[in-house]
Amino acid sequence: MTFNPNAEIRSDNVSRGGSGGGFRPGGRGGIAIGGGAGGCLLLVLVLVYALMGGNPLDLLGGGGAAPQQQEPVAEGGRLQECETGADANERDDCLVQATVESADSLWSQLAPDSGIRFQEPRGRVFSGQAQTGCGAASADVGPFYCPADSTIYVDVSFYQQLEQHFGADGGQLAKAYVVAHEYGHHIQNLEGTLTRVDHNDTGPQGAMVRLELQADCYAGVWAHHASDTVDDEGVPMLEPLTREDVASALSAASAVGDDHIQGEVAGGQVIPDTWTHGSSEQRQGWFMRGYEKGTVAACDTFAADQV
């Protein structure tokens, strides 16, 4: 995947920030939705919690519904190093910003056409810990979306973990998939899905898995249209995707499957009843459905008999 070197990726919505204070479960209310990185399953602690049958979301903001009101979060500095697509091709923090900007371009069109009142999310690239609308969060939980402040949080050091410990191929679209998935949770927040879903309904066909697979599908929708997204001057943001690009995204989707994480990554028993994100096969399949169809309607996992 290659961003157009001449595309403008500057953003007032994506910032850099982080703070000390360590990780504390819970916080000011709301839930943090992980997925691109296997969410809260990243930590060994949380892996053990999931294997014992707990809901991993309980460890980051609780399992309740997302509040409707946004809460302010202290502003970080703008990513001044991230100006053009050339920067996104060289730097992971700029890739995060560019992917958010590309997704803004797409969803500002698709969302209203699907009856969704669109609002751009914020993005925050942080290191170590960050204060969020869902409470304090450690980078150990992986990339996540906080509906309380409509912000996608990414510590780019996770990309190394994704490749070295989870088995993704390290390609650019594997990294962008993570951001596009979290952006998918923002769309779910706007359409009200996050408030309707039963966050205690786990398992391969449960509501939580369907929620995550829909976000995977929305990431695929973004990939389908990625080369058609444009900057503020109408310059295409990405070059057309190749088969190798799609294979890279699929490697990331496979790497964060619940079965892969519980078994090969954690070295434990695979317990489908505890799944909150779906198997590697499910995640790859719904990403490809979004990529091939390119429509919001194709991603209705909640209407499918089997996911």
C-alpha positions in Angstrom: 0.0 0.0 0.0 1.4 3.4 -1.0 0.0 6.8 -0.1 0.2 9.4 -2.9 3.4 11.3 -2.0 1.7 14.6 -3.0 -1.5 14.1 -1.0 -2.0 16.4 2.0 -2.5 14.5 5.2 -2.4 17.4 7.7 -5.1 17.1 10.4 -6.5 19.2 13.2 -8.3 16.1 14.6 -5.3 13.8 15.0 -2.8 14.7 17.8 0.0 13.3 19.8 -0.3 12.9 23.5 0.2 10.6 26.4 0.6 10.9 30.2 1.9 8.9 33.1 -0.1 7.5 36.0 -0.3 3.9 34.9 -3.2 1.8 33.9 -6.4 1.7 36.0 -9.4 -0.3 34.9 -12.6 1.7 34.6 -12.6 5.4 34.8 -15.0 8.1 33.9 -17.5 5.8 32.2 -18.0 4.5 28.8 -16.3 1.5 27.2 -13.2 1.2 25.2 -13.6 -1.0 22.1 -10.5 -2.8 20.9 -10.3 -4.9 17.8 -7.6 -4.1 15.4 -5.1 -5.4 17.8 -7.2 -8.1 19.4 -8.3 -5.3 21.8 -7.7 -6.0 25.5 -6.7 -9.6 24.7 -3.2 -8.3 24.2 -2.1 -8.3 27.8 -1.2 -11.7 29.3 -3.3 -10.6 32.3 -6.3 -10.1 30.0 -5.7 -13.2 28.1 -5.9 -15.2 31.3 -9.0 -13.2 32.2 -10.6 -14.1 28.9 -9.6 -17.8 29.1 -11.3 -17.9 32.5 -14.5 -16.7 30.9 -14.5 -13.0 31.8 -15.4 -10.2 29.4 -12.1 -8.4 28.5 -14.0 -5.1 28.0 -14.6 -5.1 31.8 -10.9 -4.3 32.2 -11.1 -1.1 30.2 -14.0 1.0 31.1 -16.5 -1.6 32.1 -19.1 -3.4 30.0 -21.9 -0.9 29.9 -23.3 1.1 27.0 -21.4 4.0 25.6 -22.7 7.4 26.7 -24.2 9.7 24.2 -22.4 12.8 25.4 -18.8 13.4 24.4 -16.4 14.2 27.2 -13.5 16.6 26.7 -10.0 15.2 26.6 -6.9 17.3 27.1 -5.5 18.3 23.7 -2.1 17.0 22.6 0.1 18.5 20.0 -0.6 18.2 16.3 1.6 15.8 14.4 3.6 18.5 12.7 5.9 16.0 11.0 3.0 14.5 9.1 2.3 16.7 6.2 2.1 14.6 3.0 1.6 11.0 1.8 5.3 10.7 1.6 5.5 11.1 5.3 2.8 8.4 5.8 4.9 6.0 3.6 7.9 6.6 5.9 6.4 7.0 9.4 3.9 4.9 11.3 2.5 7.8 13.2 1.9 9.6 9.9 0.3 6.4 8.5 -2.2 6.5 11.4 -3.1 10.1 10.6 -3.3 9.6 6.9 -5.5 6.5 7.3 -7.9 8.6 9.5 -7.9 11.4 7.0 -8.6 8.9 4.2 -11.4 7.3 6.2 -12.9 10.8 6.9 -13.0 11.3 3.1 -14.9 8.1 2.6 -17.2 8.0 5.5 -18.3 11.6 5.1 -20.0 10.3 1.9 -21.0 6.7 2.8 -22.4 7.5 6.3 -25.1 10.1 5.2 -26.1 7.8 2.3 -26.8 5.1 4.9 -28.8 7.4 7.2 -26.0 8.0 9.6 -25.3 11.5 10.9 -21.6 11.8 10.2 -19.1 13.4 12.6 -15.3 12.9 12.2 -13.6 11.1 15.1 -10.5 12.3 16.8 -7.2 10.4 16.6 -4.5 10.2 19.3 -1.1 8.8 18.8 0.4 8.2 22.2 3.2 6.4 24.0 3.0 4.6 27.3 -0.2 5.8 28.9 -3.0 8.1 27.9 -5.9 9.7 29.7 -9.1 9.1 27.7 -12.8 9.6 28.0 -13.0 6.0 29.0 -10.4 6.4 31.8 -6.6 5.9 31.9 -5.3 3.4 29.4 -2.0 1.7 28.9 -0.4 1.0 25.5 -0.5 -2.6 26.5 -4.2 -2.8 25.6 -3.4 -2.2 22.0 -5.2 0.3 19.7 -8.8 1.0 20.7 -11.7 3.3 20.2 -13.3 5.2 23.1 -16.9 6.2 22.3 -17.0 8.6 25.3 -14.7 11.0 23.5 -15.0 9.7 19.9 -11.3 9.1 19.7 -9.2 6.4 18.1 -6.1 5.7 20.3 -3.0 4.1 18.8 0.5 3.5 20.2 2.4 2.7 17.1 4.9 0.5 19.0 2.0 -2.0 18.8 2.8 -2.6 15.1 6.0 -4.3 16.1 4.1 -6.5 18.5 1.6 -7.3 15.8 4.3 -8.6 13.5 6.7 -10.2 16.0 4.3 -11.7 18.5 1.0 -12.1 16.7 2.3 -13.0 13.3 1.1 -10.3 10.9 3.4 -9.6 7.9 4.2 -6.0 8.9 2.9 -4.5 5.7 1.5 -1.1 5.3 -2.1 -2.3 4.8 -1.8 -4.5 7.9 -1.1 -1.4 9.9 -3.9 0.7 8.2 -6.4 -2.2 8.7 -5.9 -1.7 12.5 -6.9 2.0 12.2 -9.7 1.4 9.7 -11.1 -1.2 12.1 -11.2 1.2 15.0 -12.7 3.8 12.7 -15.4 1.2 12.0 -16.2 1.3 15.7 -16.7 5.0 15.4 -19.3 4.4 12.7 -21.0 1.9 14.9 -21.1 4.6 17.6 -22.6 7.1 15.3 -25.3 4.6 14.1 -26.1 3.6 17.7 -24.9 0.0 17.5 -22.5 0.3 20.4 -25.4 1.3 22.8 -27.7 -1.5 21.6 -25.4 -4.5 21.6 -25.2 -6.8 24.6 -21.5 -6.6 25.7 -21.9 -9.8 27.8 -22.9 -11.9 24.8 -19.7 -13.7 23.8 -19.0 -16.7 21.7 -18.6 -17.3 17.9 -22.1 -16.2 17.1 -22.5 -13.7 20.0 -23.2 -10.0 19.8 -19.7 -9.0 20.7 -18.2 -11.1 17.9 -20.7 -9.7 15.5 -19.8 -6.2 16.6 -16.1 -6.8 15.9 -16.7 -8.5 12.6 -18.8 -5.6 11.5 -15.9 -3.3 12.2 -13.7 -5.6 10.2 -16.2 -5.4 7.4 -16.2 -1.6 7.6 -12.4 -1.7 7.4 -12.8 -3.7 4.2 -15.2 -1.2 2.9 -12.6 1.5 3.4 -10.0 -0.7 1.6 -12.4 -1.1 -1.3 -12.6 2.7 -1.7 -9.2 3.7 -0.4 -7.7 4.7 -3.8 -10.8 6.9 -4.4 -10.4 8.9 -1.2 -9.1 12.5 -1.7 -7.5 15.2 0.3 -9.0 18.7 0.7 -7.6 19.7 -2.7 -9.1 16.6 -4.4 -5.8 14.8 -4.7 -6.2 11.0 -4.4 -4.8 9.8 -1.1 -3.7 6.3 -2.0 -2.5 4.4 -5.0 -4.7 1.4 -6.1 -4.3 -1.5 -3.7 -2.5 -4.7 -5.0 -3.1 -8.3 -4.2 -0.1 -8.2 -1.9 -1.7 -5.3 0.0 -4.9 -7.2 0.6 -2.9 -10.3 1.7 -1.1 -8.0 4.2 -4.4 -6.9 5.7 -5.6 -10.5 5.8 -2.5 -11.4 7.7 -3.4 -8.8 10.4 -7.0 -10.0 10.6 -5.8 -13.6 11.0 -3.2 -12.5 13.6 -5.9 -11.0 15.9 -8.4 -13.9 15.7 -9.5 -15.1 19.1 -8.6 -18.7 18.3 -5.1 -17.7 17.3 -4.5 -15.5 20.3 -5.8 -18.0 22.8 -4.0 -20.9 21.3 -0.8 -20.0 19.4 -0.1 -16.7 21.1 -1.1 -17.4 24.7 -0.3 -21.1 24.5 -3.6 -22.0 26.2 -6.8 -23.8 25.3 -9.0 -22.4 22.7 -12.4 -21.7 24.3 -14.9 -20.4 21.8 -17.5 -19.5 24.4 -15.2 -16.7 25.6 -14.6 -15.2 22.1 -15.2 -11.4 21.8 -13.7 -10.7 18.4 -14.1 -13.8 16.3 -11.8 -16.5 14.8 -9.1 -15.7 12.3 -11.3 -17.2 9.6 -14.3 -15.1 10.6 -12.2 -11.9 10.7 -10.6 -12.5 7.3 -14.0 -13.4 5.8 -15.8 -10.3 6.9 -12.9 -8.0 5.9 -13.0 -9.5 2.5 -16.8 -9.2 2.3 -16.4 -5.4 2.9 -13.6 -5.2 0.5 -15.4 -7.0 -2.3 -18.8 -5.4 -1.8 -17.8 -1.9 -0.8 -21.1 -1.1 0.9 -22.4 -0.5 4.4 -25.3 -2.8 3.8 -23.0 -5.7 3.1 -21.7 -5.4 6.7 -24.9 -6.2 8.6 -23.4 -9.0 10.7 -26.4 -8.8 13.1 -28.8 -9.9 10.4 -26.7 -12.8 9.3 -27.8 -16.3 10.5 -24.2 -17.3 10.9 -21.1 -15.2 11.0 
